[in-house]
Each structure stands twice: as C-alpha cells, then as structure tokens.
C-alpha cells in the first residue's frame, strides 16, 4: 500500500497529525501486526519496535527503534486511539481490491461470487462499550448481564476467502439492516452475492440491486409461498418463473431508496443426496437468463455458501476475533478491522501459493500458512526481502495441505464436557463481589 494513499485518507480526517515516533503508517502496521501472531498485547508490538521491526517504515534518519527510550506502551496506545477508523476501513477495502487485481479468481456466469453472512463478537463492558454495544441479556436469566456483544456482517470472496467488506453494530441491529448499510457504502457491480434465508428479504434484495449487484438468496418456505401467491404461481418442485418482487406493507426498505419492485426469478429445487434427508430449496435470483443460468447450476452454486461458515470460524478462532480486549467502542471497531486486514494478508498468501502450485486454495491449511507467514516476516525484518525468499515461502505454504479423510467424521453428541474450576462463578457485578469479599474475608 503506497504511503501517499494513506496520506490522502488522513487528509479526509478532521484531526491534525504532526511528527511523532509512531507515525500513522507505523501505527497501522502494528495494529495489523498485533493480530497476525498469537500475542496481541501492546508490549509485544513495542518489543518488536525496539528490535527494529518497523525501522523501514520510519522516515529517513528517524528510525523508530532509536526514538523509543523505554518499553512503556503509552505512546503506542495513544497512537492507536488517534488513528481514524476510516483509515482502517479503507485499508480493508484496499487489500480486497489489490487481491482481486493480483489474483484472477474464477467467475460464475461472468460474475465474481461473494458470500454474505453475519456473526457476533464479545467484549468486556469497559469504557463506552456498553453504550454502543449493550450487554446481552439472555432469556429467562435472572442474573444481570455482563458481556457486551457486537453483531458483525461480512462479505467474502468465494474463490479466495478474502473479506471484501464488513460492518459492525449493536445486537439490536438486525443482520438485514447491517447488510443494507454495507451494500450502500460502495458499488458492487460485477458481483453475485450469495446469502442464506436470513438475508432473503426484500430490503436486502433492494439494497443489492441499488448497489448494482446480482443476488442468489435462499428463501424461507413461508416467504416463498407468499411470493408465489402474489405472482399467481404454484409453488412446486421444478418451478423456475420470472416475477417481480414488490414490497408489501410489512417489508422494510433501506433508507434513501424507493420501494420499487425487484425483478428476478423464483426457483424451487428438490435436493436429493445419498445418505442425507431430501429437502426443498427455495431460491430467488436476479439472474433472469434461464438458458445460461439454469436452476440446477444455481442450486449447485448455492451449495458453496457454507464455505463462509468455515471462514468465520477461522476469523473468530484462529485470528482470536471472537473475543476482543478493548476499552472503548472505537478501538473495538479498529481491532475488528485490523484483524480482518491481517486475515486478508494470510488469505492472499494462501491464494498466491495455490495459484503457483495450481491447486485449489481450499486444500491448504490456514493455521500453517499463518505460522509460515509470521515466521517469514520476522526473518525478513532483520534481512533484506527478496523474490527468492518469497517464492520459497509460497512453496512451503503450498505444501501445507489439509489431510484427506478416508472416512467420514463420526457422529458426536451435542454436549460440552465440563471442566473442574478452582474458583466459583462470579455472580452479579464485580463491585458487589468486592463488598461481599471485604465483609467475609476482612481478616484474611
């Protein structure tokens, strides 16, 4: 990413940036550096800075390792808070655009395929986090809530698994509203978006059409029956009919858009697989060419939607983004975006390795690719980077493949094995627990 591009993004901010040890470029890099490895503490980033890990990003004659006088994390913490959130968001967009330009991803029906889904991440109720992301109160729970939950929605590339864009909101904000906000931020021309039944509503379809994108959404049976009834169609397996999706009085419309009908096709496919239960698939798509986009091909393409579940598992488990240790809502959003940028770097490396070895990227191990990339970055910080070392890294990543299972996974019960804890569970607030402890254990 050119430094001039970062400077143009900073010019859009109302904040003034003067010369500091942690410049915006170095701060952005260490935000990503924190999420690449397993150690996410500020002290680990400062330790790397003292060792000269970011001297190449420093201005000429002002190496960062020579400017730092102590191992205190205050300067880096302040720099993280000063960095505008828009810089992290635009950096995520840049990594996705650069990956699309460098990697020729396969297309379907002449369109690039994106996957859209939502998830949640958890945080402690520090600072203004409870105000922006209120604590989750589960049903039939008499204890006061503690953990704050944030709802996230992301659009990922089917071919590479790279995150194209993401939005975060409170738990009361629906995934449909966040996806409509996500689609309104940029143009999605040339993309075909796949989503499950939760996104198969008029508001998301209208927002996607307004963003110049095509959609392939799954519908619930009740919604499919309602749409077929309004169009005078009989909902039976094998149905593939053109119709216009008009908004009813109960359908919501994204802000700033008019309730115009969405033209597309209503498809009903009966899916039969050996060893699995037979079920009916109700699909809506804006691809109206029935000759070149058959119903069976669309159903087979929709079967690839489950890959986004694996990507979210890598994001939350491997990148440790399921739980974020932050003290403000602004830093919570920055940490999430920085983690997605780090995830895109790993995915870009995997895609480049798969392209060089001419193997599918799904064959490669994400955790091993992450280890190899982090190790290469640490070695290259001390020595000069070369094309030969990069090619050797891609060769190693291409050899780190997932095992081929000869037998299917055994059936496992949906149960959690309890672990014996040394301490009792904390009930209520910490302030009340401190008062109780002061009364009962005053002499201890």
C-alpha positions in Angstrom: 0.0 0.0 0.0 1.6 3.3 -1.1 2.2 5.8 1.7 0.7 8.5 -0.5 -2.6 6.6 -0.4 -2.6 6.6 3.4 -1.8 10.4 3.3 -4.8 11.0 1.2 -7.0 9.1 3.6 -5.6 11.1 6.6 -6.4 14.3 4.7 -10.1 13.4 4.9 -10.0 13.4 8.7 -10.6 16.4 10.9 -7.7 15.5 13.1 -4.3 17.1 12.7 -1.2 14.8 12.6 2.2 16.1 13.4 5.5 14.3 13.5 5.6 11.6 16.2 7.6 8.4 16.9 4.6 6.3 16.0 3.5 7.7 12.7 0.1 6.8 11.2 1.8 4.3 8.8 3.7 2.6 11.7 0.6 2.6 13.9 -1.5 1.0 11.1 1.2 -1.7 10.6 1.4 -2.6 14.3 -2.4 -2.8 14.5 -2.2 -5.5 11.9 1.0 -6.9 13.4 -0.8 -7.5 16.7 -3.5 -9.6 15.1 -1.1 -11.7 12.9 0.5 -13.5 15.7 -0.8 -15.2 18.9 0.4 -12.5 21.2 -1.9 -9.5 20.9 -0.5 -7.4 23.8 0.8 -3.9 23.3 4.0 -4.8 24.9 4.7 -7.3 22.2 4.4 -4.6 19.5 6.6 -2.2 21.4 9.2 -5.0 21.9 9.2 -5.6 18.1 9.6 -1.8 17.5 12.6 -1.6 19.9 14.2 -4.5 17.9 13.9 -2.5 14.7 10.9 -4.3 13.2 9.4 -1.0 11.8 12.5 0.9 11.0 11.9 0.5 7.3 8.6 2.3 7.7 10.1 5.2 9.6 11.1 8.5 7.9 14.7 8.6 6.7 17.1 9.4 9.5 14.4 8.8 12.2 14.4 5.1 12.9 11.6 4.2 15.4 14.0 1.9 17.4 16.3 4.9 18.1 13.4 7.2 19.1 11.9 4.9 21.8 13.5 5.3 25.2 11.6 2.8 27.2 9.3 -0.3 26.9 6.3 1.7 28.1 3.2 1.1 25.8 1.7 4.6 26.4 2.9 6.1 23.2 1.7 3.2 21.0 -1.6 3.1 22.9 -2.2 6.8 22.3 -1.3 6.4 18.6 -3.9 3.6 18.2 -6.5 5.9 19.6 -5.5 8.8 17.3 -5.7 6.7 14.2 -9.0 7.4 12.4 -11.4 4.5 12.0 -11.9 5.4 8.3 -8.2 4.6 7.7 -8.7 1.0 8.9 -11.9 0.6 6.8 -10.2 2.0 3.6 -7.2 -0.3 4.2 -9.5 -3.3 4.3 -11.1 -2.2 1.0 -7.6 -1.7 -0.5 -6.4 -5.2 0.5 -9.5 -6.7 -1.1 -9.2 -4.6 -4.3 -5.4 -5.3 -4.5 -6.1 -9.1 -4.1 -8.7 -9.0 -6.8 -6.3 -7.2 -9.1 -3.4 -9.6 -8.5 -5.3 -12.9 -8.4 -7.5 -13.9 -11.3 -10.4 -15.5 -9.4 -12.7 -17.8 -11.4 -16.1 -16.4 -12.2 -19.6 -17.9 -12.5 -22.0 -16.7 -15.1 -19.5 -14.0 -15.9 -19.6 -12.6 -12.4 -17.4 -12.7 -9.3 -19.1 -14.6 -6.5 -19.3 -13.2 -2.9 -20.7 -14.7 0.2 -22.6 -12.7 2.8 -23.3 -13.8 6.4 -23.3 -12.5 9.9 -21.8 -13.4 13.3 -21.1 -11.8 16.7 -18.0 -10.9 18.8 -17.8 -10.4 22.5 -16.1 -7.8 24.7 -15.9 -6.7 28.3 -18.1 -3.8 29.5 -15.3 -1.2 29.6 -15.5 2.5 28.8 -18.3 3.4 26.4 -18.6 -0.1 25.1 -21.9 -0.8 27.0 -23.3 2.3 25.5 -22.6 1.3 21.9 -22.9 -2.4 22.3 -25.3 -3.1 25.3 -24.7 -6.3 27.3 -26.6 -9.3 26.1 -29.5 -10.4 28.3 -30.4 -14.0 27.6 -34.0 -15.2 28.0 -35.2 -16.4 31.4 -31.9 -15.2 33.1 -32.4 -13.6 36.4 -28.7 -12.6 36.8 -27.6 -9.2 35.4 -25.8 -9.4 32.1 -22.1 -8.8 31.9 -20.7 -9.5 28.4 -21.2 -7.0 25.6 -22.0 -8.5 22.2 -21.5 -6.8 18.8 -23.1 -8.0 15.6 -21.0 -8.2 12.5 -21.8 -8.8 8.9 -19.2 -9.5 6.3 -19.0 -10.1 2.5 -16.3 -12.6 1.5 -14.9 -13.8 -1.9 -15.9 -17.3 -2.7 -12.7 -18.1 -4.6 -10.1 -16.8 -2.1 -12.0 -16.4 1.2 -10.8 -12.7 1.4 -13.0 -10.3 3.3 -14.3 -7.7 0.9 -16.1 -5.5 3.5 -17.6 -5.7 7.0 -19.9 -3.8 9.2 -20.4 -3.8 13.0 -23.4 -2.7 15.1 -25.2 -3.4 18.3 -27.0 -6.6 18.9 -30.4 -4.9 18.5 -29.4 -4.0 14.9 -30.5 -6.8 12.6 -28.2 -8.5 10.1 -30.5 -7.3 7.3 -30.1 -3.7 8.3 -26.3 -4.0 8.6 -26.1 -5.8 5.2 -28.1 -3.0 3.6 -25.8 -0.4 5.2 -22.8 -2.5 3.9 -24.1 -2.6 0.4 -24.8 1.1 0.3 -21.2 2.1 1.1 -19.8 1.2 -2.4 -20.6 -0.2 -5.8 -20.9 -4.0 -6.2 -21.1 -4.1 -10.0 -19.9 -7.4 -11.4 -20.6 -9.4 -8.2 -23.1 -12.2 -7.5 -23.9 -12.3 -3.8 -25.0 -15.5 -2.1 -26.8 -15.5 1.3 -29.0 -17.8 3.4 -32.6 -17.5 4.4 -31.9 -14.7 7.0 -31.0 -12.3 4.1 -33.7 -13.5 1.7 -35.9 -10.4 2.4 -37.0 -7.5 0.2 -34.8 -4.9 1.9 -31.5 -6.7 1.3 -32.5 -7.6 -2.3 -33.4 -3.9 -2.9 -30.2 -2.7 -1.4 -28.2 -5.1 -3.6 -29.9 -4.1 -6.8 -29.3 -0.4 -5.9 -25.6 -1.3 -5.4 -25.6 -2.8 -9.0 -25.1 -6.4 -7.7 -26.8 -9.6 -8.6 -28.1 -11.8 -5.8 -28.8 -15.5 -5.2 -30.7 -15.7 -1.9 -32.4 -18.7 -0.2 -36.0 -18.0 0.9 -37.9 -19.5 3.8 -40.9 -21.7 2.8 -43.4 -19.2 4.2 -41.9 -16.3 2.3 -41.7 -18.3 -0.9 -45.4 -19.3 -0.6 -46.3 -15.6 -0.1 -44.3 -14.5 -3.1 -45.7 -17.3 -5.3 -49.3 -16.4 -4.2 -48.8 -12.8 -5.0 -47.5 -13.7 -8.5 -50.1 -16.3 -9.2 -47.7 -19.2 -9.3 -47.9 -22.7 -8.0 -45.0 -23.5 -5.6 -44.0 -27.0 -6.7 -40.6 -28.6 -7.3 -39.2 -27.7 -10.7 -40.7 -24.1 -10.7 -38.5 -21.6 -12.5 -40.5 -18.5 -13.2 -39.8 -14.8 -13.8 -41.6 -12.4 -11.4 -41.3 -9.0 -9.8 -40.8 -8.9 -6.0 -42.9 -6.0 -4.8 -42.6 -4.7 -1.2 -45.6 -5.4 1.0 -46.8 -3.3 3.9 -44.7 -5.4 6.3 -41.5 -5.3 4.2 -38.9 -2.7 5.1 -37.0 -0.6 2.6 -33.4 0.8 3.1 -33.2 4.4 3.9 -32.9 6.6 0.8 -34.3 4.0 -1.6 -37.7 3.9 -3.2 -40.0 0.8 -2.9 -39.6 -0.3 -6.5 -40.1 -3.9 -7.5 -37.0 -6.2 -7.8 -37.1 -8.2 -11.0 -35.8 -11.8 -10.8 -36.7 -15.5 -10.7 -38.3 -17.7 -8.2 -36.8 -21.2 -8.2 -37.9 -24.4 -6.4 -35.4 -27.3 -6.4 -35.8 -30.7 -4.8 -32.4 -31.7 -3.4 -31.7 -35.4 -3.1 -28.4 -36.7 -1.8 -27.5 -40.3 -0.9 -27.2 -40.6 2.9 -29.0 -37.3 3.6 -32.5 -36.2 4.0 -34.3 -34.9 1.0 -35.4 -31.2 1.2 -36.8 -28.5 -1.0 -34.7 -25.4 -1.8 -36.4 -22.1 -2.4 -34.2 -19.6 -4.2 -34.5 -16.0 -5.5 -32.0 -14.6 -8.0 -31.8 -11.5 -10.2 -30.1 -13.6 -13.0 -33.1 -13.7 -15.4 -31.3 -15.6 -18.2 -32.9 -19.1 -17.8 -30.9 -20.5 -20.7 -27.4 -19.7 -19.5 -28.2 -19.7 -15.7 -30.2 -22.9 -15.2 -31.9 -23.8 -11.9 -29.6 -26.8 -11.3 -26.4 -24.7 -11.8 -27.7 -22.1 -9.4 -28.6 -24.7 -6.8 -25.1 -26.2 -7.1 -23.6 -22.8 -6.8 -25.6 -22.0 -3.7 -24.2 -25.2 -2.1 -20.9 -23.4 -1.9 -22.4 -20.9 0.5 -21.4 -23.0 3.5 -17.7 -22.1 2.9 -18.3 -18.7 4.6 -19.0 -20.6 7.8 -15.5 -22.0 7.7 -14.1 -18.6 7.0 -15.9 -17.1 10.0 -14.5 -20.0 12.1 -11.0 -19.1 11.0 -11.6 -15.4 11.7 -13.0 -16.0 15.2 -11.0 -19.0 16.4 -7.6 -18.7 14.5 -7.4 -14.9 14.5 -8.9 -14.7 18.0 -11.5 -12.1 16.9 -14.4 -13.8 18.8 -13.4 -12.0 22.0 -11.7 -8.6 21.8 -9.9 -6.9 24.8 -10.7 -3.2 24.3 -11.6 -0.3 26.5 -13.6 1.8 24.0 -16.1 1.2 21.3 -13.9 3.0 18.7 -10.9 0.6 19.5 -13.3 -2.3 19.3 -14.1 -1.5 15.7 -10.5 -0.8 14.9 -9.4 -4.1 16.3 -12.0 -5.9 14.3 -11.0 -4.3 11.1 -7.3 -4.8 11.8 -7.9 -8.4 12.4 -9.7 -8.7 9.1 -6.8 -7.0 7.3 -4.4 -9.5 8.9 -6.7 -12.3 7.9 -6.7 -11.0 4.3 -2.9 -11.0 4.2 -2.9 -14.6 5.2 -5.6 -15.4 2.6 -3.7 -13.5 -0.1 -0.6 -15.6 0.7 -2.6 -18.8 0.5 -4.2 -17.8 -2.8 -0.8 -16.9 -4.3 0.7 -20.2 -3.2 -2.3 -22.1 -4.5 -2.0 -20.3 -7.9 1.7 -21.0 -8.2 1.2 -24.7 -7.3 -2.1 -25.0 -9.4 -4.1 -26.4 -6.6 -7.4 -25.3 -5.0 -6.9 -22.9 -2.1 -9.3 -24.9 0.0 -6.7 -27.7 0.2 -4.2 -25.5 2.1 -4.0 -25.2 5.9 -4.9 -21.8 7.2 -3.1 -22.2 10.6 0.1 -23.5 9.0 0.0 -20.7 6.4 -0.3 -18.2 9.2 2.7 -19.7 11.0 4.9 -19.7 7.9 3.9 -16.1 7.0 4.6 -14.7 10.5 8.0 -16.6 10.5 8.9 -15.1 7.2 8.0 -11.6 8.3 10.2 -12.0 11.4 13.2 -13.2 9.4 12.7 -10.6 6.7 12.7 -7.8 9.3 16.3 -8.5 10.0 17.4 -9.3 6.5 16.6 -7.8 3.1 13.4 -9.2 1.5 14.0 -10.9 -1.8 11.8 -12.5 -4.5 13.6 -15.8 -3.9 12.6 -15.9 -0.2 9.1 -15.0 -1.1 8.9 -17.9 -3.7 10.3 -20.3 -1.1 7.6 -19.2 1.3 4.9 -19.8 -1.3 6.3 -23.3 -1.9 6.2 -24.1 1.8 2.6 -22.8 2.1 1.5 -24.8 -1.0 2.9 -28.0 0.6 1.0 -27.4 3.9 -2.2 -29.1 2.8 -5.1 -30.4 4.8 -5.3 -34.2 5.2 -7.6 -36.2 3.0 -10.1 -38.0 5.2 -10.8 -41.5 4.0 -13.7 -42.0 6.4 -16.4 -39.5 7.3 -16.4 -37.7 10.6 -18.1 -39.8 13.4 -21.4 -38.6 14.9 -20.7 -36.6 18.0 -23.3 -35.7 20.7 -24.1 -32.0 21.1 -22.8 -31.9 24.6 -20.0 -30.0 26.4 -17.6 -31.8 28.7 -17.5 -29.8 32.0 -14.1 -28.8 33.4 -13.5 -28.6 37.1 -12.8 -25.0 38.1 -10.8 -23.9 41.1 -12.9 -20.8 41.7 -16.7 -20.3 41.9 -18.6 -18.4 39.2 -18.9 -14.7 39.6 -22.5 -13.7 40.2 -23.5 -10.1 39.7 -21.2 -7.1 39.4 -17.6 -7.0 40.5 -18.3 -4.1 42.8 -20.8 -6.1 44.7 -18.4 -9.1 44.8 -15.7 -6.8 46.3 -18.0 -5.6 49.1 -19.0 -9.2 49.9 -15.4 -10.3 49.9 -14.4 -7.4 52.2 -17.1 -8.4 54.7 -16.5 -12.1 54.7 -12.7 -12.1 54.4 -11.7 -8.9 56.2 -9.2 -10.8 58.4 -7.7 -12.9 55.7 
